[in-house]
Amino acid sequence: MDAAGNGQAPMTANEHLSSEGRVVPKPVSEAEEAIQDVVFGSAAGIVGKYIEYPFDTVKVRLQSQPEGRPPLYTGPLDCFRQSIKKDGVIGGLYRGISAPLLGAAIETSSLFFSYRLAQEALRATTYGFDHPLPMPALCIAGATSGAFTSLILTPIELIKCKMQVPLTAKPGAKPPGPVMIIADVFRQQGLLGFWRGQLGTLIRETGGSAAWFGSFEGVSLLFRSRQSVQDGARSLPIYQQLLAGATAGMSYNFVFYPADTIKSRMQTEVVEAGKHRKTFLNVGRSLFQEQGLRGMYRGCGITVGRAAPSSAFIFTVYEGLKDTFGRR
């Protein structure tokens, strides 16, 4: 007798009958899960980048104002106003978004993919598959995901930083494009030059991703604990997913922001021929001596502000695609 004859809803293409005659989801292969992580993570990353990019543009312009002269902008709102007045919304706030979109797709898909693999490794070696992972294990999985992603992200961010803060010798000269920057880095520093600032990215991504996934899982768990036990829905309501994602974004960016500041300085510094490049600790020490803790957190406010809506939509889009098109 088929499922409909037993009074059950007709089976979908992603379901089958168990040995007890119940309709259950078909098992998902590792390859299918990997494809889901890459495709859904990439889509979520692109959506998040479109949301946050205007804030990133303003942050970079505020940080890059020339020294020794009156500031071009009095603050973030003034920078928004002047940028839109001069070049419009697209030209003023979304200039140069193509490369960051690719980077966001790679970063987000890598984070979700490696986060799932880290969870499976922890279940297989330590916690088993019978119960959900505890919060410390989820934070460990998030940190592992961030460490893996940092290796992919450092070269992308190196090129991005050099494009956002062009260091041209002649005033008014056209800023170099990504191909020219890549060729210049390889010519001067070799292949390892693309991982300049890796320690800063590693610290930021390892700790930040633990906070990112940990905050999302923690807030989600809090919302689920307030739901009825009979509520069999796996997913939270949209507004709760948005709140959990926003909390994750703010936690990720605030906790380890100084490491990102040091990394950006390392990736945009100009080193004269014959002189050694400063290490991560040397750059951090110099920055703290010159500007104190305030200098370590310069631009943090607008960064945290942009991260809230961006991460809110990243998690919501990813979870929505998983529920709609994926199989678990």
Phi, psi and chi 1 to 4 in degrees:
 res  aa     phi    psi   chi1   chi2   chi3   chi4
   1 MET       -  138.0 -175.7  178.2  -65.9      -
   2 ASP   -83.2  176.9   60.7   13.5      -      -
   3 ALA   -63.3  -38.1      -      -      -      -
   4 ALA   -65.5  -35.1      -      -      -      -
   5 GLY   -68.3  -22.9      -      -      -      -
   6 ASN   -87.9    6.3  -81.5  -33.6      -      -
   7 GLY    85.5    8.4      -      -      -      -
   8 GLN   -94.6  160.9  -62.3  174.9  -19.4      -
   9 ALA   -67.1  149.6      -      -      -      -
  10 PRO   -57.6  145.9  -21.1   31.6      -      -
  11 MET   -72.4  145.7  -72.7 -174.1  -63.8      -
  12 THR   -93.4  177.2   67.1      -      -      -
  13 ALA   -66.5  -20.0      -      -      -      -
  14 ASN   -99.0   14.2  -67.7  -28.2      -      -
  15 GLU  -127.7  161.6  -63.3  175.3  -33.6      -
  16 HIS  -152.4  171.0   71.8  126.2      -      -
  17 LEU   -86.2  131.7  -76.1  175.8      -      -
  18 SER   -79.1  176.0   67.8      -      -      -
  19 SER   -63.6  -21.9   57.6      -      -      -
  20 GLU   -90.1    2.8  -67.8   83.7   10.9      -
  21 GLY    85.1   12.7      -      -      -      -
  22 ARG   -95.9  148.2  -67.1 -177.6  -69.3  112.8
  23 VAL   -80.7  120.4  176.7      -      -      -
  24 VAL  -133.1  157.8  -64.1      -      -      -
  25 PRO   -65.0  144.3  -19.6   31.7      -      -
  26 LYS   -68.3  146.6  -69.4 -179.1 -179.9  178.8
  27 PRO   -64.7  147.3   22.1  -32.9      -      -
  28 VAL  -102.5  131.1 -176.4      -      -      -
  29 SER   -76.0  161.7   67.9      -      -      -
  30 GLU   -60.6  -38.7  -75.8  -67.7  -30.8      -
  31 ALA   -63.9  -42.0      -      -      -      -
  32 GLU   -64.0  -42.6  -73.3  178.3  -54.9      -
  33 GLU   -64.7  -39.6  -76.1 -161.5  -70.7      -
  34 ALA   -63.0  -43.0      -      -      -      -
  35 ILE   -63.7  -41.5  -68.0  173.5      -      -
  36 GLN   -60.2  -45.7  -72.0  179.9   16.7      -
  37 ASP   -60.5  -43.6  -71.4  -28.6      -      -
  38 VAL   -68.7  -48.6  171.0      -      -      -
  39 VAL   -69.6  -50.8  174.2      -      -      -
  40 PHE   -69.1  -38.6  -58.8  157.7      -      -
  41 GLY   -64.7  -39.6      -      -      -      -
  42 SER   -63.8  -44.9  -63.8      -      -      -
  43 ALA   -61.7  -43.9      -      -      -      -
  44 ALA   -64.2  -40.6      -      -      -      -
  45 GLY   -63.5  -39.4      -      -      -      -
  46 ILE   -66.0  -42.6  -70.9  172.4      -      -
  47 VAL   -61.1  -46.1  171.0      -      -      -
  48 GLY   -61.8  -38.2      -      -      -      -
  49 LYS   -67.3  -39.9 -179.1   56.7   64.6  176.9
  50 TYR   -60.9  -34.3  -92.0  113.8      -      -
  51 ILE   -73.8  -42.0  -66.6  170.6      -      -
  52 GLU   -89.8  -16.8   75.4  167.1   30.6      -
  53 TYR   -60.2  -42.2 -163.8   76.7      -      -
  54 PRO   -57.6  -37.5  -25.2   35.5      -      -
  55 PHE   -68.0  -37.5  -62.6   93.7      -      -
  56 ASP   -65.2  -40.3 -174.0   61.7      -      -
  57 THR   -60.5  -45.6  -60.5      -      -      -
  58 VAL   -64.6  -42.1  169.8      -      -      -
  59 LYS   -60.3  -45.7 -176.2 -155.8   75.1  167.7
  60 VAL   -64.9  -40.7  171.7      -      -      -
  61 ARG   -66.6  -35.7  -71.7  176.7 -179.8  173.8
  62 LEU   -67.5  -41.1  -71.4  172.2      -      -
  63 GLN   -71.5  -25.3  -69.8  179.1  -31.5      -
  64 SER   -99.8   13.3  -54.7      -      -      -
  65 GLN   -64.4  139.6  -64.7 -174.4   84.4      -
  66 PRO   -63.8  142.1   22.7  -33.2      -      -
  67 GLU   -82.7  152.6  -62.7 -178.8   -0.2      -
  68 GLY    81.6    2.7      -      -      -      -
  69 ARG  -132.8  159.9  -74.1 -173.4  -74.6  171.7
  70 PRO   -58.7  141.5  -24.0   33.9      -      -
  71 PRO   -62.9  144.9   22.2  -31.9      -      -
  72 LEU   -72.2  -29.6  -61.0  174.4      -      -
  73 TYR  -129.2  142.0  -45.7  106.0      -      -
  74 THR   -83.1  -14.8   59.1      -      -      -
  75 GLY   172.9 -177.5      -      -      -      -
  76 PRO   -58.2  -44.4  -24.1   33.6      -      -
  77 LEU   -64.5  -39.5  -67.4  179.0      -      -
  78 ASP   -66.1  -36.9 -178.1   55.1      -      -
  79 CYS   -65.9  -42.7 -175.0      -      -      -
  80 PHE   -57.5  -47.9  -92.0  113.5      -      -
  81 ARG   -62.9  -48.1 -177.0 -175.8   60.0   79.6
  82 GLN   -65.6  -39.0  -69.7 -164.9   44.1      -
  83 SER   -63.9  -44.6  -61.1      -      -      -
  84 ILE   -69.3  -39.4  -65.5  173.5      -      -
  85 LYS   -64.0  -37.4 -178.1  178.7 -179.9 -180.0
  86 LYS   -80.0  -46.3 -178.9 -179.9  178.7 -179.1
  87 ASP  -124.6    2.7  -60.6  -50.0      -      -
  88 GLY    80.5  176.0      -      -      -      -
  89 VAL   -67.0  -49.5  174.6      -      -      -
  90 ILE   -68.3  -53.5  -57.9  -59.8      -      -
  91 GLY   -69.1  -32.0      -      -      -      -
  92 GLY   -84.1  -33.0      -      -      -      -
  93 LEU  -116.1  -19.2  -61.2  177.8      -      -
  94 TYR  -114.9   17.6  -77.9   93.7      -      -
  95 ARG   -65.6  130.9  178.4  177.8  -64.4  158.7
  96 GLY    76.4   27.7      -      -      -      -
  97 ILE   -81.3  -15.0 -165.3  175.2      -      -
  98 SER   -58.1  -53.6  -60.5      -      -      -
  99 ALA   -63.4  -44.6      -      -      -      -
 100 PRO   -59.7  -32.3  -27.9   36.3      -      -
 101 LEU   -62.1  -44.0  -77.8  178.9      -      -
 102 LEU   -62.9  -44.2  175.1   61.5      -      -
 103 GLY   -62.1  -39.7      -      -      -      -
 104 ALA   -65.4  -40.1      -      -      -      -
 105 ALA   -62.6  -44.2      -      -      -      -
 106 ILE   -66.6  -45.4  -65.4  173.6      -      -
 107 GLU   -62.6  -50.5  176.3 -172.0    5.9      -
 108 THR   -68.3  -41.5  -49.9      -      -      -
 109 SER   -64.5  -38.2   60.3      -      -      -
 110 SER   -65.3  -40.3  173.6      -      -      -
 111 LEU   -62.4  -49.3  -78.7  170.0      -      -
 112 PHE   -68.3  -38.7  -77.7  112.1      -      -
 113 PHE   -63.3  -51.3  172.0   70.7      -      -
 114 SER   -72.0  -27.3   52.3      -      -      -
 115 TYR   -64.6  -43.1 -179.5   58.0      -      -
 116 ARG   -65.2  -43.8  178.9 -179.9   57.9   81.5
 117 LEU   -62.7  -39.5  -69.2 -175.4      -      -
 118 ALA   -65.3  -39.1      -      -      -      -
 119 GLN   -63.0  -43.8  -70.8 -175.6   76.7      -
 120 GLU   -63.9  -37.9  -68.3 -179.2   -2.7      -
 121 ALA   -65.4  -40.5      -      -      -      -
 122 LEU   -66.3  -38.7  -72.4  171.6      -      -
 123 ARG   -66.1  -41.1  -72.6 -168.6  176.8   98.1
 124 ALA   -70.8  -29.2      -      -      -      -
 125 THR  -104.1  -26.2   58.1      -      -      -
 126 THR  -131.6  -49.8  -53.8      -      -      -
 127 TYR  -101.5  -17.6  -66.8   96.8      -      -
 128 GLY    80.0  176.3      -      -      -      -
 129 PHE  -110.0    5.8  -67.0   87.3      -      -
 130 ASP   -84.8  -22.8  -63.6  -29.1      -      -
 131 HIS  -134.1  157.9  -56.7  -74.7      -      -
 132 PRO   -62.9  150.9  -21.0   32.4      -      -
 133 LEU   -68.2  140.9  -71.1  174.3      -      -
 134 PRO   -71.1  165.9   26.0  -33.8      -      -
 135 MET   -59.3  -41.9 -172.4   56.1   60.9      -
 136 PRO   -59.1  -37.5  -26.0   35.8      -      -
 137 ALA   -67.3  -38.0      -      -      -      -
 138 LEU   -65.2  -37.3  -67.1  173.7      -      -
 139 CYS   -67.1  -38.1  -69.6      -      -      -
 140 ILE   -63.9  -42.5  -68.2  172.5      -      -
 141 ALA   -62.4  -40.1      -      -      -      -
 142 GLY   -64.5  -42.3      -      -      -      -
 143 ALA   -63.6  -40.9      -      -      -      -
 144 THR   -62.6  -42.6  -56.7      -      -      -
 145 SER   -60.0  -43.5  171.1      -      -      -
 146 GLY   -65.4  -39.8      -      -      -      -
 147 ALA   -62.4  -43.3      -      -      -      -
 148 PHE   -63.8  -45.6  170.8   77.0      -      -
 149 THR   -67.0  -28.7  -57.4      -      -      -
 150 SER   -60.5  -33.2   71.4      -      -      -
 151 LEU   -65.7  -33.0  -64.8  171.9      -      -
 152 ILE   -81.9  -33.3  -57.9  172.6      -      -
 153 LEU   -80.9  -32.8 -160.9   56.1      -      -
 154 THR   -56.3  -49.7  -61.5      -      -      -
 155 PRO   -62.0  -36.9  -21.2   32.8      -      -
 156 ILE   -64.7  -44.8  -63.9  173.3      -      -
 157 GLU   -71.1  -29.8  -68.4 -155.3  -14.1      -
 158 LEU   -59.8  -48.8  177.4   77.9      -      -
 159 ILE   -66.1  -41.0  -54.6  -55.8      -      -
 160 LYS   -61.6  -46.6  170.6 -179.4  170.0  -70.6
 161 CYS   -62.9  -41.1  -75.6      -      -      -
 162 LYS   -68.5  -28.4  -71.4 -176.8  177.2  -64.4
 163 MET   -77.1  -36.6  -70.5 -175.4   66.5      -
 164 GLN   -75.3  -28.4  -71.6 -179.9  -40.6      -
 165 VAL  -123.6   72.1 -172.4      -      -      -
 166 PRO   -65.6  134.8   24.1  -33.4      -      -
 167 LEU  -112.7   68.8  -58.9  168.9      -      -
 168 THR   -84.1  145.3   52.9      -      -      -
 169 ALA   -74.2  -33.3      -      -      -      -
 170 LYS  -103.7  129.7  -61.3  179.3 -179.1  179.5
 171 PRO   -60.3  135.7  -21.7   32.8      -      -
 172 GLY    83.4   -2.8      -      -      -      -
 173 ALA   -69.8  149.4      -      -      -      -
 174 LYS   -67.8  128.1 -177.4  179.6  179.1 -179.5
 175 PRO   -60.5  143.9  -21.5   32.8      -      -
 176 PRO   -68.4  148.0   25.6  -33.9      -      -
 177 GLY   -86.4  177.0      -      -      -      -
 178 PRO   -61.8  -37.8   18.3  -30.5      -      -
 179 VAL   -64.8  -42.6  175.1      -      -      -
 180 MET   -64.8  -40.1 -174.4  179.6  -63.2      -
 181 ILE   -65.7  -44.0  -69.0  174.8      -      -
 182 ILE   -60.0  -45.3  -69.0  171.1      -      -
 183 ALA   -63.9  -39.3      -      -      -      -
 184 ASP   -67.2  -42.6 -175.1   63.4      -      -
 185 VAL   -63.3  -44.5  170.5      -      -      -
 186 PHE   -66.0  -38.8 -175.5   76.9      -      -
 187 ARG   -67.4  -40.1 -178.0  175.2   61.3 -105.7
 188 GLN   -86.7  -33.7  -66.0 -172.0   15.1      -
 189 GLN  -123.3   -7.1  -55.6  172.8   44.5      -
 190 GLY    78.1 -171.1      -      -      -      -
 191 LEU   -63.7  -38.2 -171.9   61.9      -      -
 192 LEU   -68.1  -16.9  -69.2  179.6      -      -
 193 GLY   -62.6  -24.0      -      -      -      -
 194 PHE   -71.8  -15.0  -68.7  101.0      -      -
 195 TRP  -104.9   24.2  -83.1  -91.7      -      -
 196 ARG   -63.2  125.7  171.5   76.0  174.4  161.7
 197 GLY    89.2   14.0      -      -      -      -
 198 GLN   -61.2  -37.5  167.8   60.8   28.0      -
 199 LEU   -62.2  -42.5  179.6   58.3      -      -
 200 GLY   -64.1  -41.9      -      -      -      -
 201 THR   -64.8  -40.2  -50.5      -      -      -
 202 LEU   -61.8  -46.7  177.0   65.6      -      -
 203 ILE   -62.7  -46.8  -66.0  173.0      -      -
 204 ARG   -63.8  -46.4 -174.3 -161.4   68.6 -166.0
 205 GLU   -73.2  -38.6  -71.5  -63.4  -47.5      -
 206 THR   -65.6  -55.0  -58.4      -      -      -
 207 GLY   -69.9  -40.7      -      -      -      -
 208 GLY   -65.6  -39.9      -      -      -      -
 209 SER   -70.8  -33.9  -64.6      -      -      -
 210 ALA   -61.2  -42.3      -      -      -      -
 211 ALA   -70.0  -36.9      -      -      -      -
 212 TRP   -63.4  -58.8 -161.8   56.8      -      -
 213 PHE   -69.4  -38.9  -75.3  110.4      -      -
 214 GLY   -62.4  -41.8      -      -      -      -
 215 SER   -66.2  -43.1  -63.3      -      -      -
 216 PHE   -62.7  -46.4  178.9   79.2      -      -
 217 GLU   -66.4  -38.4  -60.5  -75.8    6.4      -
 218 GLY   -66.6  -46.4      -      -      -      -
 219 VAL   -67.0  -39.0  175.7      -      -      -
 220 SER   -61.9  -42.4  -62.3      -      -      -
 221 LEU   -63.0  -37.8 -177.3   62.7      -      -
 222 LEU   -63.3  -43.8  176.5   63.8      -      -
 223 PHE   -64.7  -42.3  -76.8  135.4      -      -
 224 ARG   -65.8  -32.7  -73.0 -164.9  176.2   94.5
 225 SER   -66.9  -20.1   68.5      -      -      -
 226 ARG   -92.8   -6.2  -63.3  175.4  178.4  -86.9
 227 GLN   -83.7  163.0  -68.3  178.9  -12.7      -
 228 SER   -66.1  143.0  170.5      -      -      -
 229 VAL   -61.9  -29.8  176.8      -      -      -
 230 GLN   -77.5   -7.2  -72.9   76.8   27.3      -
 231 ASP   -74.9  104.7 -172.9   -3.5      -      -
 232 GLY   -86.7   -0.5      -      -      -      -
 233 ALA   -65.6  129.6      -      -      -      -
 234 ARG   -75.3  -37.7 -164.4 -160.6   63.6   78.5
 235 SER   -91.7  148.9  -66.0      -      -      -
 236 LEU   -79.2  160.6  -65.4  170.5      -      -
 237 PRO   -57.9  154.9  -22.3   31.7      -      -
 238 ILE   -56.3  -43.6  -64.3  -64.0      -      -
 239 TYR   -66.2  -31.1   80.0   92.9      -      -
 240 GLN   -73.2  -37.1  -67.7 -177.5   -7.6      -
 241 GLN   -62.6  -40.9  -68.6 -175.6   30.8      -
 242 LEU   -63.5  -42.9  -70.1  170.1      -      -
 243 LEU   -65.3  -42.3  -72.8  172.9      -      -
 244 ALA   -63.5  -42.9      -      -      -      -
 245 GLY   -66.5  -39.1      -      -      -      -
 246 ALA   -63.3  -41.9      -      -      -      -
 247 THR   -61.6  -41.2  -56.7      -      -      -
 248 ALA   -61.5  -44.8      -      -      -      -
 249 GLY   -62.3  -42.3      -      -      -      -
 250 MET   -67.7  -39.0  -69.5 -173.2  -69.8      -
 251 SER   -64.6  -43.4  -60.8      -      -      -
 252 TYR   -59.5  -45.6  166.9   88.8      -      -
 253 ASN   -80.8  -32.2  -79.6  -82.7      -      -
 254 PHE   -79.2  -43.8 -179.4   77.1      -      -
 255 VAL   -61.9  -45.2  177.4      -      -      -
 256 PHE  -114.9   30.0  -69.9   91.5      -      -
 257 TYR   -61.0  -39.8 -169.4   83.0      -      -
 258 PRO   -56.8  -35.5  -28.6   37.7      -      -
 259 ALA   -63.5  -36.1      -      -      -      -
 260 ASP   -70.4  -37.0 -175.5   62.2      -      -
 261 THR   -61.8  -45.3  -58.2      -      -      -
 262 ILE   -64.2  -42.8  -63.1  170.8      -      -
 263 LYS   -59.6  -44.6  174.2 -159.2   71.1   73.3
 264 SER   -63.1  -39.2  -63.8      -      -      -
 265 ARG   -63.3  -42.2  -76.7 -146.7  162.6 -160.4
 266 MET   -64.1  -37.9  -66.7  178.0   67.0      -
 267 GLN   -79.9  -14.6  -68.5 -178.8  -28.9      -
 268 THR  -113.5   -0.5   56.4      -      -      -
 269 GLU   -71.4  152.2   70.5  174.3  -17.1      -
 270 VAL  -105.1  124.7  176.9      -      -      -
 271 VAL  -112.8  121.6  179.4      -      -      -
 272 GLU   -70.8  154.4  -61.2  177.8    3.4      -
 273 ALA   -59.1  137.1      -      -      -      -
 274 GLY    88.1   -7.6      -      -      -      -
 275 LYS  -104.0  147.1  -67.9 -171.6  176.8 -179.4
 276 HIS   -81.9  148.0  -65.9  -71.9      -      -
 277 ARG   -78.1  143.2  -69.5 -178.5  174.5  -87.7
 278 LYS   -71.8  148.5  -66.2 -179.1  179.6  179.4
 279 THR   -82.2  172.2   64.7      -      -      -
 280 PHE   -57.9  -45.1  179.9   85.0      -      -
 281 LEU   -67.6  -38.4  -67.9  177.7      -      -
 282 ASN   -64.9  -43.5  -72.9  -21.9      -      -
 283 VAL   -64.1  -43.5  173.1      -      -      -
 284 GLY   -63.4  -41.8      -      -      -      -
 285 ARG   -65.0  -43.8 -173.6 -177.0  -59.6  112.5
 286 SER   -63.8  -42.9  -61.9      -      -      -
 287 LEU   -63.1  -42.8  177.1   60.7      -      -
 288 PHE   -67.8  -38.1 -174.2   77.6      -      -
 289 GLN   -67.3  -35.3  -70.1  173.6  -11.6      -
 290 GLU   -79.6  -42.0  -67.7  174.2    5.6      -
 291 GLN  -125.2   -6.8  -56.3  179.8   27.8      -
 292 GLY    70.6 -164.8      -      -      -      -
 293 LEU   -63.2  -31.1 -170.3   61.9      -      -
 294 ARG   -61.9  -38.7 -176.3  175.3 -178.7  179.1
 295 GLY   -66.9  -32.5      -      -      -      -
 296 MET   -67.9  -27.2  -53.9  -72.5  -85.5      -
 297 TYR  -109.0   19.3  -83.1   91.7      -      -
 298 ARG   -63.1  129.0  176.0  174.3  -67.4  169.0
 299 GLY    83.1    3.6      -      -      -      -
 300 CYS   -68.3  -36.8 -177.6      -      -      -
 301 GLY   -59.8  -51.4      -      -      -      -
 302 ILE   -70.6  -27.9 -167.0  170.6      -      -
 303 THR   -66.9  -46.0  -58.6      -      -      -
 304 VAL   -65.5  -39.1  172.1      -      -      -
 305 GLY   -62.3  -38.8      -      -      -      -
 306 ARG   -76.5  -27.5   84.7 -178.1 -172.3 -154.0
 307 ALA   -70.2  -30.6      -      -      -      -
 308 ALA   -61.0  -56.9      -      -      -      -
 309 PRO   -68.2  -34.3   23.6  -33.3      -      -
 310 SER   -62.5  -52.5  174.6      -      -      -
 311 SER   -67.9  -33.0  -72.5      -      -      -
 312 ALA   -57.2  -45.3      -      -      -      -
 313 PHE   -77.8  -30.9  -82.3   91.3      -      -
 314 ILE   -59.9  -51.3  -74.9  174.9      -      -
 315 PHE   -66.7  -40.5  -82.5  106.0      -      -
 316 THR   -67.0  -42.9  -57.1      -      -      -
 317 VAL   -65.5  -44.0  168.6      -      -      -
 318 TYR   -61.9  -48.9  178.5   81.6      -      -
 319 GLU   -65.3  -38.0  -67.0  -67.3  -30.5      -
 320 GLY   -64.4  -42.1      -      -      -      -
 321 LEU   -66.1  -39.2  -69.9  173.1      -      -
 322 LYS   -60.6  -45.0  -84.3  -84.1 -167.8 -179.6
 323 ASP   -69.5  -35.8  -70.7  -21.6      -      -
 324 THR   -82.4  -45.0  -55.3      -      -      -
 325 PHE  -113.6  -18.7  -58.8  106.2      -      -
 326 GLY   -91.0  171.4      -      -      -      -
 327 ARG  -128.5  136.2  -70.3 -165.8  -76.0  135.4
 328 ARG  -124.0      -  -53.9 -158.4 -176.9 -165.0
